[in-house]
Every structure is written in C-alpha cells, then in structure tokens.
Amino acid sequence: MTSTFRTLTVPLDAETFPGGLPSFLVRDDVLCWTRREAGLVGFGEIARFTATGPERFLEADIWWRHLVLEADIEDAVDCPGTGPVAFGSFAFSKASAHESRLLVPEIVVGLRDGQAWLTQLTFDDGELTEAGARAALDRWLRSGRAAEDNGSADGAVVDGAVDDPAPGAAQAGAAVVRPLPLAAGATLHTGSLSEEDWMAAVAAGVKEIRTGALEKLVLARDIVATVPTGVNAAQVLRELSARYRECWTYGVDGLVGATPEMLIQVEGRTAQARVLAGTLDRRDADGMAGSPLEFAERVLAGSEKQRHEHDIAIQSLTTQLAPFSEAMNAHSEPFILELPNVWHLASDVKAELAEVEGHVPTCLALINALHPTAAVCGTPTTVAGALIRKLEHLDRGPYAGPVGWLDAAGNGEWGIALRGAVIESPQTVRLYAGCGVVDGSVPETELAETWAKFRPMLESLGISS
C-alpha cells in the first residue's frame, strides 16, 4: 500500500437509533462486536492481514502498528474504539491451517456510554468529510435493507469458514444425531465425532487426568446445520444480541456467536478479563426446590468439582497476566453468571498494566501470552493441547480463539469465540461447543452440557433445541 491510511471520526446522535447497534445489523457480511446494544459495527473492507502458526498474534500486532504508525487521524470524539479500528479473529491452535485475520472496515459505527460516532477509513486520496462519511454509511445500510426486503442474503460470507472439513466430517455427517423440531426443512448432523465416540474421548481424557499427566482438559465437538432456505447471518446476530445481552455478540468474516467470556479488555493502562469455568443447564432447575438462582448456587458454588475447575481457570489467567501487571485483583469468590441457557461460575480480573521495555503491552501482545487459557484448553497447556489434537479429531479453526477489535491507541476488547459457529456456505453452518474435563467428569453429563451450549446458536438459526 503506497497511499496514506486516513480516518475521520465524527459524533452521531445516539437518539436517532434507539435500538442501539443491533439496528445496524442489516448485512450478512457486517462486522460486529456488541453488548447491551453498545459496541462497534463495521461495513466493507479496505485492508486485511492473515497469518497462521505460533507467531500469528505477534505478526498481526506488527502489521497493525506499522499500519497506524503514520496514519492521518482526525478524531472529534477520542474514546476507545474511535479512529483506526480493526476487527479480528484468530485460530485456536498454532497448528491450525485456518487463517487468523485482522480486517480494516470502510465504515464503523460505535456506541459507548451513550456516546455515538461514525468513522470512515480509507487509503484513497480524496478528501474525507462528515457528509461523505454519512453518505457512505447510508449506502451500506440501504443495500443491506434492500437485500433483506428481497429475501436474499446480500454480502453472504463464506470466506470465514474452516478451510477444510474436519477429518471424517463427510462420513459422519450422514446420521442425524437426535430428533429436533427443525425450521424450514433444516437438518442437523454430527461433525467430526459421533456422540458415542465423543463420550469415549471424554472417558479417555479422564483416564489421562487420573494418571497425573494433567489437571484439566477441555474437549470440543461440532455439529453441522443445513438450512435449505439460507443462513441469514444478520438475523442470527440480531437474535443473539437480543437474547444474550450480557454476552458479547461477535461477527467476523463468517464467524458468528455470543460469548460470555472476555479474554482481555484493554483501556489505556487498565486490563480486565472475565473467566468462566463451571456450567449448569438452566433446564436442570425445573421442579427443584427453592429459587432457580439458589439451585445454581447450591449445585455450582457448592460443587468441589466445579470449584476446582474454576480455580484452575483463574490461576491460568492470573499467572500469565502477572508479568505484564503492576497490580491485579480478582474476586475472592466466584459469582453466578445468569444466561438464558446456562449458569456459570464466573470471576472478573482487573490489572493495571506495567511498562515492558518502555512500552505498555498491546492487547495482541497480551493475547499472545494469555491464549490458550485453561478455560478453553486445560492445564498444563502443552500437555492438554497435545491431548486435544489426539482425542478431538477436529480442527477447531477460530472456535475458542480470540475474537474482537483493537484501535490505534492500544485499546481493544477480545473475547473467546464460544457459543458460536462458522458459516461454511450459504446454507451450511458448523456449530462448536466444549466442556472442561476433570477427575470426576461423567461423559454423559458433559455431552448434555454441549447441547446446552449449542442452544444459543440453534435458537438463533430457528432450530429449537
């Protein structure tokens, strides 16, 4: 790129879109990061970076810093998420063939603490004006709404799909795993492993844990939904953002979902994370004595297994974050996070970042140190990662990898891509879910937990679970 990277950010009147950012989710190729109707929504693409392998985070960090170093930035709002912004999605595994990516959009709409803004980004030489930025946004919105009115999926994204089907997916995909009420002729199939084979993998994981080789293992599985009428990614994102307001709804290049887990959020020198480990299906409370929340506290907080799994996840994050921090605090006791489908044991961690070699670490540098956490891999990480590759028979692609955004000032929000799916074709979606396995885990119980975790995506696709 020989032209100068330039951006213009101007304020918007948040009262003109009372539905918040979900009202802008009108295209299937929209870039999305929202929670409680706030966040960032992006349209178009003016630059892209991709990488694979163990250095993917650091390579992306170098690319982004070089891009914004000499950028011409005009910012009348000046808050996290204004000015130059990139959305990103990274592969879970350093061994994955799936390309990790940063995408720079043409237009970004942001909403934070009641303040709204519009950013236009370009490499063109023409003048950037507020009128031009508003006109560009209007073009994106009109094209998306026109497509929805015509019943088509304008800008449908399949590039975010896992590059190659999971090993054995074609053969395993022939059998419907369970009878479900399916919308508009949709079908649901197993992915890399049948339910029986996946439960056998859980049992094998427990056996390895009992040898003392590791404390915890996180095993994932996939299912494939085929929707003959077409997958409407924008509708999926709107459904998720409405149903799961306490989660971070994300959409990046065909990867969609609503994660309850924040890997790292950076604002200035303050970093925060939300760690989850310990899950209970809300349907398990049906017919139980006491209030549903009392039931959750009794079963989750009162469970030695669940508390042990949670403690491992907290220790994993704080140990990796400590070298970058001057001070850190975490909840002494986990709290119950209530979601529409499940309860979780959750803890929030907050740290003041220290200067390392004269610089505050960037969010991608922090991700490089933190990922993968015990919450999505296990502990010790190296042992758990090797066992995952042996037992799952699955390239997770972007599932359980970092997803989010960053700006030129070093601010950013990166969740873990959970409760999500990859749109592999206009009619096909691959859904992922995983469970923490420890000594005492029961394969049938873990399988049931995956179905509870599939529920957000199944519901958003119009497939009842």
N, C-alpha and C positions, 0 to 999 in steps of 0.2 A: 504494500500500500504506500503510494507516494504522497497522497493528499493528507492534509491535516485532519485529525479526528476532532470534530467540533460538536458541542452540545449546547442547547438552550433550554433552561428550565424556567417556567413561568407559573404563577399561582393560578389555581382554579377555585371556583366557588363550590365547596362540597355540598351545599344545599341544593345544587342543581341535579345531583344524582343521589336522592335519598336512600336508594337501595345499596349504597356503597359500591365497592369494586365489583361484586358479582354482577352488577348491571352491565359491566363492560365485557363479560364473558360471552361473546357472541360469535366467535370464530373457533373452529376446531384446531387451528394452529396457534392459538393465543398462548402467550407465556404468562404463567400465573403463580403468585405467591400471596395468599390471603388468609387472614384470621380475624374473626369478628368484623367482617366487612371491610377491614383495612388491609394495607399491604401494597403490592405492586402488580400491575398488569402490563404486559408488553405486546406490541404488534410489529410484525416484519422482522427482517434480519439484515444487518449491514456487515457483520463480521462474525466469524466462527473459528474457534480453536478446538482441536481434538487431540487426544493422546491416549495411549494405553500403557500398561506396565506400572512398576512400583514408583516411578517418578512423576506420575500423572498430575498430582496436586502441585508439585513444585514447578513443573513445566507450565502449567496453566497460570500459576502465580507470576512467573517471569513474563509470560506473554501479556498478561493484563497490565502489569506495572509498566512495561515498555509502551503499551498502547496509550495509557493515560498520562505518561510522563510529560509529554509535550502537547497534550490536548488543549484546545482552546475552549475553555469552560465559562459559560455565562449562566449564573445561577442566582435567581432572585429569591429563592426560598431557603436554601442552605440548611438542609437537615438530612439525616440518614436516608439514603435512597434517592437523593436528587443528584443532578449532574450525570456523569457517565455511569451506566449500570450494565452489568451482565448477569444473565440467568445461567445457572449451571446444573449439571447432573453428572455424577461420577460413578463409574463401575464399582461394585462392592469389592471385587477381588483384583489384586495386582496381576493375577494370571489370566484374567478375563480378556477375551477378544473384543468385547463390547467397547466402543469408543466413548471415553469420557469427553465432556464437551462444555465449553462456555459459549453462549450466544449473546451477541450485542443486538438489541432490537432497534428499530427505527423510531418507534414511539413508545413512551412509558407514561402511564397514569399512576400516580401514587396517592395514598391517603394514610395519614398518621396523626393521631391525637386531634382529629377534627380539621386538620390542615391538608388541603389537596393541592396537587401540582401536576403539570404536564411537561414532559421532557422530549425534545426532538434530538436525535443523534444522527450524524451524517459524516461522510467523507467527501461530499460534493463541495464545490467551491462557491455555490450560490449563497446569498445572504439568508441567515436564519432570523425569522421574525415570529412574534407571537401569533399573528394572523396565519402565517404559513403552517405553524405547528398545529393550530386548531383545525385548519383545513385538512391536514394530513390525518389527524385523529378521526375527523368526520368521515373521510374516505374509507378508512379501515372499518369503522362501525357500520356505515351504510352497506358495504359489501358483505359483511357478516350477517346483518339482519336481513338483507335481501335473500341470501342463501338459505337462511332458516325459514323465511316465508315460502320459499320454493321447495322446502323439504329436502334440500341437499346438504351435504357436509362440506361447505366451502373451505378450502385450505386443509383438507384432511391430512393428518400427519401419520406417516408410517415409517419415516426415517429413524424415529427413536426406538424402533423395535430391536430386540436382540438379534444380532446379525445372523446367527444360525440357530435352528431349532435345537432345543435341549436333546441330549442323547436319548434316543428311544422314544422321543415325543410322538413321532409319526405312528409308531406301532401301538403305543399305549393309548393314543388318542381315540381309538375306536370304541372304547367302552364308556358309557355314561356312568359316572360314579355313584349317583344317587338320584332318586326321583324328586325333582323340584318343579314347582309351577314356573314355567318359562315364558317370558314375554315374547310375543310376535314370532313364535317358531324358533326361539333361541335354543341352542343345545350346549350342554356343559360336559366336558371330557377331562379325564386325567391328563396330567402332563408327563413329567419325566419318570415318576414312580406311581404305581397304584397305591391305594390306601394301605393295603396289606404290606406291600414292600416298604412303604414309608414307615409304618409302625415297626417293622423289623429293623429299619435303620435306627429308630429311636432306641429300641432294645439294645442294639449293638453299641450305641453311644453310652447308654447307662452302664453297660458291661465295661467299657473302657474307663469310665469315670471311677468305677469301683476298683480298678487296678491301681488308682492313684496317679494315672498319667495326666489327668486334668480335673478341674473342679466343675466346669460348666461347659456345655456345648449348645450352640443354637443351630437347629436344623430347620430348613425351609422346604416347602413343597410348592408346586404350581398346579393350576388348573387352567383350562382353556375354554373361553366362552365364544361361541359363534353366534352372531346376531345378523340374520339374513337381511333385515331392514337397514342395517348400517349402524355403526357406532358413532354417536353424536358426542364427541369429546367435550364440546362446550356445555352441553346439557349435563354430562357427568360431573364436570367441575362445579356447575351451579348447584346440583343436588348435594354434592359433598360439602360445599361451603355453607349451605343452609342447614344440613343435618348435623354437621360436625364443626360447630362454630368454635369450640375450644381446641381444635386441631389446626394445623397449618395445611391448607389446601394448595397443592402444587400441580403445575402442568408445564413440562419442559420437553418439547420435541417428541411427543408421543408417550411420555411417562406421566401418568396421572395418579393422584391419590390424595389422601388426607392423613398426615402423620401426627401422632400425639407426642412425638419425641424430638426435642431440639438438641442437635449435636453441639452446635456452638452459635451464639449470637454475639456479635461484637458491635459496640457503640463507643467510639472513642477508645478509652483505655479499659473499659468495662466489658467483661465477657460473662455470658450466662449460658447455662445448659439445663435441660430438663431430662432426667434419667428415669426410665421406666423399666421395671422388671417385676413380674408377679401379675398374673392376669386371671380374671374371673368373669365368665359369661353372665350377663345380667339375667338371662333366662333361668339361670340356676337358682335365682331367688324366688321363683314362682312357688307359692304355697308355703314358704318358710316363715317361721315366727319372727315378729319384730319388723322394723322398717328395712327396706332394701339396703340402705346405707349401713345400718347396724350389722346386717348379714355380711356385707362386703368387708367391714372392719374385722368381724369375727373370723371370717374364712381367710382373708388375705393377711391382715396385720397379725393375726393370731397363729399363722402357719409358720412353723420353723423352716419348712422347705421354701416357701415364698420369700420369707425374710432373708434367708441365706442367699437366694438368687439375687435379691435386690442389693444386698450388701456387696456382693461380688461386682455388680454393675457400677455402683457408686465408687468403689475402690479403684476400679479400672479407669474411670474418667478422671478422678482427682489425682491419681498417681501420674498420669500422663500430662495433666494440665499444670501441675505444681511447678515444673521448671520455668514456665512462662509467666508465673504469677508472683506478685508482691504479697498479696493477701488473698485468702479464699475462705468462703463459708458455705456450708450446706446444712440442710435440715437435719437436726439430730434424730428426728423420727420421720419416716416417710408419711405422706398423706395419701388419701384415696382420691384418685382422679376418676370422675364420673364421665363416661362417654355413653352415647346411645346404645352401643352394642356390648361394651365390657366395662369393668372396673380395672384400674391398675394401681399398684403401689408406685408412687412417684416421689421424686425428690428434686428440688431445684438447687443448683450450684451457681454461685456467683464469685467471680475473681477479678481483682484489679491486675491488669497486665503489667509486667515489668519490661523495661527496655533490654533487648538482647542485641549485643554488639551495636548499641547506639540507636536501635530502632524498636518500636513496638511491633510485635509479630503480626503479620496479616492473618486474616481469617483462614486463608488457604494454607498458610504455614501451620496454623493450629490444627486444622483438619488433618494435615499430613501426620501430625504427632498423635492425634486422638483416634483416628479411624484405623481399624475397626475396634469399637468398644466391646466389652464383654456382653453388652445388651444384645448385640447382633451377631457376635462371633463365638465368644466363650473365653475361657481363661485356663491356662496360658494361651495367648493369642496364636502363637506359631503352631502349637500342638492342635488347638481347636480348628484352625484354618486348614491344616492338612487332613484332619478327620472329616471336615465338611466336604472337601473335594472327593474324599473316598466314599462317603456314605450318601450324599445327596444325588449324585448323577445329574447335576444341574448346574449350568452357568447362570448364576443369579442376574447377570447383566447389571442394570442400575438398581435392582431391588436391594434394599438395605444399605445402599451407598448414599453419600451426601447429596442433597438437592437443595437449591436455594438461590441466593443472589449476593452480589457484592458491589460496592461503589468505589470511586476513585480515592475517597478519603480513608479507606480501610474498614468501613462499616460493612456489615453483612449479616445475613441470617441463613443458617444451614441446618435443615432438618435431616433426619434419617428417612429415606424413602421407604416407609412402611405403609400398610393398608392401601396398597396401590397396585397398578397394573401397567403393562406395556401394550399399546395399541400396535398390533403387528400387521394388520391390513385393515381396509375399510370395514370389514365385517368380523374381525377376529381380535380378541383381547386375551392376553395371558396374565392371570392373577397370581400373586405370590402371598404366602403367609408363613411365618416361622414361630418356633417355640423354644424357650430356654429349657434345656435338659440338664437335670442334676441327679444326684443319687436319690432315688425315691420317685423319679418320674415314671408315670404309667403310660405306655404307648397309646392306649385308647383315649385317655384323658387329654393327652397332647394333640391327638387327631381332632377331637372335639373342639379344642381351643383354636386350631387353624380355621375351622368352619366359622367360629365366632369372629375371627379376624378377617375372613373373606367377606363378611356380611356388608361392610360399608360399600365395597365396590359392586357386589351383586345387586344391592338395592339401587345404587346409582345407575346401573345398567338396566334397571327394570326387571331384574331377575330376583324373585323372592327367595329367601333362604329360611 
